Amino acid sequence: MELLHEPIPGVLELRARVTEDSRGSFAETFSRRTMAKFGVDMEFCQDNESYSATKGTVRGLHLQTEPHAQGKLVRVLQGAIFDVAVDVRPDSPTFREHATIELAAGDNRAVWIPPGFAHGFCTLADHTVVTYKVTDFYSPETERSIRFDDPELAIAWPVERNTAMLSDKDAAAPPLAAFLRDNS
């Protein structure tokens, strides 16, 4: 893998090197050794996959707090997404800043989102499949959500709230200020 971009320190846009021949292609999509060279020395314990039937589906912004904060390595297997990472670490110099990256099936790219970031995405195509490796197990006690379109975050989502496909949980997510107040 190669590092393409680091929009916020710690958030990494990566691309797998692809080898092609008459049979098709091969790509190494994860290497612990390579990630360590980029400063990410994490052990993944769980792989997750989501399927979204409709363009304009928004998932997030989600995170788990300590002691079960998760780092995520996100890839798109089918379709495309507008991916968002928001730094919610109060002691960070990039606190409240966000990074956005578009990922699509076949582009061989991934994004690493460190622990302490809220993560979400909007599907840019019908029938989108997203896979992500995580560094801690799912913990409902530490799971939190932040309103995806919180005006304080000023994220330029490719969908408006009234047309976004949201889960009940995401539709009821609090703004960042309430998250910070409740988790300080």
C-alpha positions in Angstrom: 0.0 0.0 0.0 1.1 3.6 -0.5 0.1 6.7 1.4 -1.7 9.1 -0.9 -2.8 11.9 1.5 -3.1 12.7 5.2 -5.9 15.4 5.4 -5.8 15.5 9.2 -2.8 14.1 11.1 -3.5 10.4 11.6 -6.3 10.1 9.0 -4.6 8.3 6.1 -5.8 7.9 2.5 -4.2 4.8 1.1 -4.0 2.9 -2.2 -3.2 -0.7 -2.7 -0.7 -1.5 -5.5 -2.4 -3.7 -8.1 -0.7 -6.3 -10.2 -2.6 -7.2 -13.4 -2.3 -10.0 -15.9 -4.5 -11.9 -18.3 -6.4 -13.5 -15.4 -7.3 -10.3 -13.7 -5.7 -8.5 -10.8 -4.2 -8.9 -7.3 -3.9 -6.3 -4.6 -2.6 -6.6 -1.0 -5.3 -4.6 0.8 -3.7 -4.7 4.3 -0.3 -5.3 5.7 0.5 -4.7 9.4 4.1 -4.1 8.5 3.2 -1.4 5.9 0.7 0.3 8.3 3.4 0.4 11.0 5.6 2.3 8.5 2.8 4.9 8.4 2.7 5.1 12.2 -0.3 2.8 12.6 0.7 -0.2 14.8 -2.8 -1.5 15.6 -4.1 -5.0 15.8 -7.5 -5.6 14.1 -9.9 -7.9 15.9 -13.1 -7.7 13.8 -14.2 -7.1 10.2 -17.5 -5.4 9.5 -19.5 -5.0 6.3 -22.5 -2.9 5.4 -24.8 -3.0 2.5 -26.8 0.0 1.5 -29.5 -0.4 -1.2 -30.0 3.2 -2.0 -27.9 6.1 -3.1 -28.1 8.8 -0.4 -28.0 6.4 2.6 -26.1 8.0 5.5 -24.5 5.9 8.2 -23.0 7.9 11.1 -21.5 9.8 12.5 -20.5 6.9 14.8 -17.8 6.1 17.3 -17.0 4.1 20.4 -15.5 5.9 23.4 -12.8 4.6 25.8 -12.1 2.0 26.9 -13.3 0.6 23.6 -12.4 3.3 21.1 -12.0 1.9 17.6 -9.7 2.6 14.8 -11.1 1.7 11.4 -9.7 0.8 8.0 -12.5 1.4 5.5 -12.8 0.1 1.9 -15.6 0.0 -0.7 -16.2 -3.3 -2.4 -19.2 -2.2 -4.5 -20.5 1.2 -5.3 -19.1 4.5 -3.9 -19.1 6.6 -0.7 -18.4 10.1 0.6 -16.5 9.2 3.7 -16.1 11.5 6.7 -13.9 11.4 9.8 -14.3 14.0 12.6 -11.7 14.5 15.3 -13.6 14.5 18.6 -10.5 14.3 20.8 -10.7 17.4 23.1 -6.9 17.6 23.5 -6.1 17.3 19.8 -4.8 20.3 17.8 -7.3 19.3 15.1 -10.3 18.9 17.5 -13.6 19.4 15.7 -11.9 19.3 12.2 -13.1 16.8 9.6 -11.7 15.1 6.6 -13.7 13.9 3.6 -12.6 11.3 1.1 -14.6 9.7 -1.8 -14.0 6.0 -2.1 -15.2 3.7 -4.9 -15.1 0.1 -5.8 -12.2 -0.6 -8.1 -10.1 2.4 -7.1 -8.1 0.3 -4.7 -8.1 3.0 -2.0 -8.9 2.8 1.7 -9.0 5.3 4.6 -7.5 4.7 8.1 -9.5 6.5 10.8 -7.8 6.5 14.2 -9.5 6.0 17.5 -11.0 9.2 18.8 -12.6 10.1 15.5 -16.3 9.9 14.7 -16.9 8.2 11.3 -19.7 8.3 8.8 -20.4 8.0 5.1 -23.0 8.7 2.5 -23.5 6.3 -0.4 -23.0 7.8 -3.8 -24.4 4.8 -5.7 -27.2 2.2 -5.2 -26.1 -1.2 -3.9 -23.0 0.0 -2.1 -21.0 -2.4 0.0 -18.5 -1.1 2.6 -16.1 -3.2 4.6 -14.0 -2.1 7.5 -11.5 -3.6 9.9 -11.7 -2.4 13.5 -9.2 -2.4 16.4 -11.7 -3.2 19.2 -14.8 -5.3 19.5 -18.3 -3.8 19.2 -19.3 -2.4 22.6 -22.9 -1.1 22.9 -22.0 0.5 26.2 -19.5 2.8 24.6 -21.2 3.3 21.2 -22.1 7.0 20.5 -23.6 8.9 17.6 -23.3 12.5 16.5 -25.7 14.3 14.2 -24.3 13.9 10.6 -25.4 17.4 9.5 -24.6 19.3 12.7 -24.1 22.9 11.5 -21.2 23.3 13.9 -19.2 20.7 11.9 -20.1 22.4 8.5 -19.6 19.1 6.5 -20.5 19.6 2.8 -22.5 16.3 2.6 -23.7 15.3 -0.9 -27.2 14.9 0.4 -29.7 17.0 2.3 -31.2 15.8 5.6 -34.7 15.6 4.1 -33.6 13.2 1.4 -31.0 11.2 3.3 -31.8 7.6 4.2 -31.2 7.5 7.9 -31.7 4.9 10.6 -33.8 5.9 13.6 -30.7 6.1 15.7 -28.9 8.4 13.3 -32.0 10.6 12.8 -32.1 11.1 16.6 -28.3 11.6 17.1 -27.3 14.7 19.1 -25.2 17.5 17.9 -21.5 17.6 18.7 -21.9 20.0 21.6 -24.3 17.5 23.4 -22.0 14.6 22.7 -19.0 16.6 24.2 -21.1 17.6 27.2 -22.3 14.1 27.9 -18.9 12.5 27.3 -16.6 14.8 29.2 
